[in-house]
Amino acid sequence: MSIRVALGERSYGIAITTSYRDLPARLGALTSSREGWVISHRSLLRRHGPELLRPLRRHGWTLRTVTIPESESSKTLAMAQRIIGVLSRTPRMCVPVLVAFGGGVVGDLAGFVAAVFRRGVPYVQVPTTLLAQVDSAIGGKVGVDLPHAKNMVGAFYHPLLVWNNLGVLDTLPLRQRRSGLAEVIKCGVIADGALFAFLETHLAECLSLRPRALRLIVERSCRIKAKIVARDERETQGLRAHLNFGHTLGHALEAATHYRRWSHGEAIAIGMCAAAELAVAMGICPELEFQRLVRLIRAAGLPTRARGVEAGRVLRVLRYDKKFIHGRPRWVLPTRIGGVIVTERVPAAAVRRVLQRYVG
Ligand SMILES: NC(=O)c1ccc[n+]([C@@H]2O[C@H](COP(=O)([O-])OP(=O)(O)OC[C@H]3O[C@@H](n4cnc5c(N)ncnc54)[C@H](O)[C@@H]3O)[C@@H](O)[C@H]2O)c1
């Protein structure tokens, strides 16, 4: 099964499979290069590397690996520079293809390196977390964090291909599965009420990665993201911004806690609850829809509040966010399960009230 991200000559496919067996043939049709750098984590390469590297090498690929420490703290300019240093010291045979083999951290960082190394080399997203398969590997947003602001340096740079092997998710710890589910819940809220209802009734199967449920949620989420990216590639039409539901506060919480306390999915889970409550307070979302959201997020084992964080600090960090426009944060607010609006016109007093309830 393959989903197309339709972007003219930069279009690419998202394969949803259960192995890497057919990857070399698909990749071989997209590039004449047979030289690659796999960017990943050491533990991931130990666990799943052979199943990725073997078929590629059998098809004539020369592959080298470069590993980075796990966690968000690797998504920095310094780490990008380190990788570029390694790549640039290798004799140049042909244009190397970078293979981002990991979760969203590897994908964002490797994609960023691909965008700037030699003014751009091709890369492939081979996501290994649920979050990366349903969201971060798709859409070409690549970049790194600054200490005070997430994803502050980056580019739009699309991969040749996204290869989702559902099989590798088997080893994903429960916390990471939950984190990925947060992005699936987000897709349900912004665009697909039926997906949200499926999660409400099949949550246990999704969390335990039962094949049919897993395939359904990955496929539906990838379709939503592919469609939005194709219609508003650079977030200029107001549509791609819908994908930022939960991210206004979520990103601020991550930066305010130095990216250590919550995973990305956990932070946006809190952000989604706060945004939905804001929407209720503004009278644009029914209370019952808000309650459905909070119930699902709780049932998924995700946090709904940010205890022990200073609200003032979060407000300060909000100002550095890319979503801070004309002196105000930009919010994505649900109007129901399955629809959102984007607005900067949220009364500051309402934001403060909601922050007091959600943060601190
Ligand atoms: N570019 C985008 O559009 C976009 C969208 C959403 C999120 N993001 C970014 O994605 C990042 C979060 O990604 P993430 O949640 O995947 O976190 P992550 O990349 O940090 O991965 C989480 C952990 O799971 C481990 N792991 C990965 N695959 C595994 C597997 N198959 N089995 C066992 N362990 C495995 C990793 O080693 C890591 O320790 C954040 O930096 C966020 O900003 C980007």
The ligand as an SDF file (V2000), in Angstrom:
LIG
                    3D

 44 48  0  0  0  0  0  0  0  0999 V2000
    8.8650   17.2600   11.1880 N   0  0  0  0  0  0  0  0  0  0  0  0
    7.6420   17.1870   11.6040 C   0  0  0  0  0  0  0  0  0  0  0  0
    6.6850   17.4700   10.8670 O   0  0  0  0  0  0  0  0  0  0  0  0
    7.3670   16.6990   13.0030 C   0  0  0  0  0  0  0  0  0  0  0  0
    6.0670   16.3810   13.4050 C   0  0  0  0  0  0  0  0  0  0  0  0
    5.8790   15.8690   14.6960 C   0  0  0  0  0  0  0  0  0  0  0  0
    6.9660   15.6940   15.5400 C   0  0  0  0  0  0  0  0  0  0  0  0
    8.2040   16.0260   15.1140 N   0  0  0  0  0  0  0  0  0  0  0  0
    9.3710   15.8330   15.9820 C   0  0  0  0  0  0  0  0  0  0  0  0
    9.5060   14.4490   16.2550 O   0  0  0  0  0  0  0  0  0  0  0  0
   10.2570   14.3110   17.4660 C   0  0  0  0  0  0  0  0  0  0  0  0
    9.6440   13.2250   18.3210 C   0  0  0  0  0  0  0  0  0  0  0  0
    9.7470   12.0130   17.6480 O   0  0  0  0  0  0  0  0  0  0  0  0
    9.5410   10.6030   18.3740 P   0  0  0  0  0  0  0  0  0  0  0  0
    8.3690   10.6750   19.2630 O   0  0  0  0  0  0  0  0  0  0  0  0
    9.6140    9.5740   17.3340 O   0  0  0  0  0  0  0  0  0  0  0  0
   10.7770   10.5490   19.3830 O   0  0  0  0  0  0  0  0  0  0  0  0
   12.2740    9.9880   19.2190 P   0  0  0  0  0  0  0  0  0  0  0  0
   12.7610   10.1520   17.8450 O   0  0  0  0  0  0  0  0  0  0  0  0
   13.0390   10.6300   20.3060 O   0  0  0  0  0  0  0  0  0  0  0  0
   12.1160    8.4400   19.5190 O   0  0  0  0  0  0  0  0  0  0  0  0
   11.6970    8.0280   20.8000 C   0  0  0  0  0  0  0  0  0  0  0  0
   12.5460    6.8780   21.3360 C   0  0  0  0  0  0  0  0  0  0  0  0
   12.1320    5.6740   20.7160 O   0  0  0  0  0  0  0  0  0  0  0  0
   13.2780    4.9130   20.3580 C   0  0  0  0  0  0  0  0  0  0  0  0
   12.8930    4.0750   19.2180 N   0  0  0  0  0  0  0  0  0  0  0  0
   12.7020    4.4620   17.9540 C   0  0  0  0  0  0  0  0  0  0  0  0
   12.2390    3.4350   17.2270 N   0  0  0  0  0  0  0  0  0  0  0  0
   12.1730    2.3760   18.0490 C   0  0  0  0  0  0  0  0  0  0  0  0
   11.7590    1.0360   17.8740 C   0  0  0  0  0  0  0  0  0  0  0  0
   11.2660    0.5890   16.7100 N   0  0  0  0  0  0  0  0  0  0  0  0
   11.8250    0.1950   18.9320 N   0  0  0  0  0  0  0  0  0  0  0  0
   12.2650    0.6440   20.1350 C   0  0  0  0  0  0  0  0  0  0  0  0
   12.6480    1.9040   20.3730 N   0  0  0  0  0  0  0  0  0  0  0  0
   12.6030    2.7660   19.3290 C   0  0  0  0  0  0  0  0  0  0  0  0
   14.3150    5.9580   20.0330 C   0  0  0  0  0  0  0  0  0  0  0  0
   15.5890    5.4120   20.0980 O   0  0  0  0  0  0  0  0  0  0  0  0
   14.0320    6.9940   21.1040 C   0  0  0  0  0  0  0  0  0  0  0  0
   14.7050    6.6750   22.2870 O   0  0  0  0  0  0  0  0  0  0  0  0
   10.2720   15.6670   18.1230 C   0  0  0  0  0  0  0  0  0  0  0  0
   11.5240   16.2440   17.9630 O   0  0  0  0  0  0  0  0  0  0  0  0
    9.2460   16.4590   17.3430 C   0  0  0  0  0  0  0  0  0  0  0  0
    9.5140   17.8180   17.3040 O   0  0  0  0  0  0  0  0  0  0  0  0
    8.4270   16.5250   13.8740 C   0  0  0  0  0  0  0  0  0  0  0  0
  1  2  1  0
  2  3  2  0
  2  4  1  0
  4  5  1  0
  4 44  2  0
  5  6  2  0
  6  7  1  0
  7  8  2  0
  8  9  1  0
  8 44  1  0
  9 10  1  0
  9 42  1  0
 10 11  1  0
 11 12  1  0
 11 40  1  0
 12 13  1  0
 13 14  1  0
 14 15  2  0
 14 16  1  0
 14 17  1  0
 17 18  1  0
 18 19  2  0
 18 20  1  0
 18 21  1  0
 21 22  1  0
 22 23  1  0
 23 24  1  0
 23 38  1  0
 24 25  1  0
 25 26  1  0
 25 36  1  0
 26 27  1  0
 26 35  1  0
 27 28  2  0
 28 29  1  0
 29 30  1  0
 29 35  2  0
 30 31  1  0
 30 32  2  0
 32 33  1  0
 33 34  2  0
 34 35  1  0
 36 37  1  0
 36 38  1  0
 38 39  1  0
 40 41  1  0
 40 42  1  0
 42 43  1  0
M  CHG  2   8   1  16  -1
M  END
$$$$
